[in-house]
Amino acid sequence: MKAIVVLSPKTSKRLIAFAVKNHSLVKSALKKGWVILNSGSTNAFILNALTGEKVSNPELYCAGKISNETLDLTPASVRISPVYLKDGKISKKSFEEILPVLSPDDVFIKGFNALDSFGNAGVWLGGDGGGTIGKALGHLIQRGCKVILAGGLEKLVYDVQDSVEFCNSRIDHFDGMRARMLLLSGFEIITEIEAFNLLFDINSVFLGSGGLGDSTGSVVIGLDGSPGSVKKAVNFLDKLKKE
């Protein structure tokens, strides 16, 4: 059975959040281990899926963001601090305390700002020292911590390498903060495509994107699988859209 569905950015984030929750490594780390939820709007929805804690304004769970047609930054005075889960419970330890004890049994979840069909992701670096990912990347790789990059296909670009090379050249004007871009490659990526496979065991194809009003930035996805699986996916999406 085949179907074509349309997901707004909000619906995509919620779908991806449920997929992350059902990821085998995440479920294992929630039982025994660390799950690090870096700043980001998709991670605000993932936090809700993992803990039931609702972030009323996901924008406040962001550090850097694109808003007001600029590369913007959520003021520290209203920003919600990233959440770190130890054995499924929120920990009060600082990120600096957690980094040295991470292991291959732990999971670090982060969003991205650019994605290409080669499996590369790009992340804006606007904070001192490259922000959280700039400070953490060496630790994460050296300690073998599982890194999951979660985000929507609305951020698809032609080639992340081209984006990185341009962003890291001399720039004479920025709309907003002076952000550069970091290339991330070799990590697991979860978009709507992977989410449908994880949750419903069906194949999907990215067909197009766009939209107006509340549907601005929407993606159009083709689903292909058994009748029962596709119907289950469509009903699940209808439920997400209504909530």
C-alpha positions, 0 to 999 in steps of 0.5 A: 500500500502506498500513501502520500502524507504532509507533515508540518515542522511541528508534526515532524518534530513530534514524529521524530521524538516518538521514533527516538523514544523507541530507538533501542539504544535510547531505551537501553540508556533510559534504563541504565545510562545517560541520555543527554538532550542538547538544546534545540526545538526538536529536543524539546519534543523528545524531552516530552516523549521521554519524560512526559515533561512538556515544554510550553514554548519549544523555542525557549529550549533553543540556544541558537535559532533562526527567527525574525529572519536572522541567526538569533539567540535565545536570551540566557535569562529565559532559556531552558537549560538542557536536560540530562537523564541518568537512568531515566531520571533528570540529573542536576549534574552539570555537563562538564561533570557528565562528559568525563564519565560518558560511555558507549552505553550512553546517548547524546541527542542533538539537532542539526541545521543542515542535512544532505543526501550523503548523510552529512549534517551541519550545525551552527556554531555561535557560542563561545568555544563552539557551544555545547557541541564544540566543547563536547565532540572530542569527548563524545568520540573518544569515549564512544558515546552514541550520537544521534542527530535528530531533525526534519527534512525541512533542513535538507540542502544540496551539499553540507560540505559546500555550506560549511566551506562557505560559512567558514570562509571570510564573511563580511555581513551576518543577519544576526549573530556571527555563526559558523558551521561544523560538519558532522559525519558518521553519526546516526541521523533520524529524520521523518524517513528513519522515523517511519521505519523505526515506528512502523517498519515501512519505507518512505520517500521525500517527495517535496516541501514548502507550504503557506501559513501554518504549513510553512516548511512542511514536507511531503512524504510517500509511504510504502509498506503493508496495508496494516503498517501504512494505515497505522502510520496515517492514523498516528499522524492524524492523531498528532495533527489533532493534538 
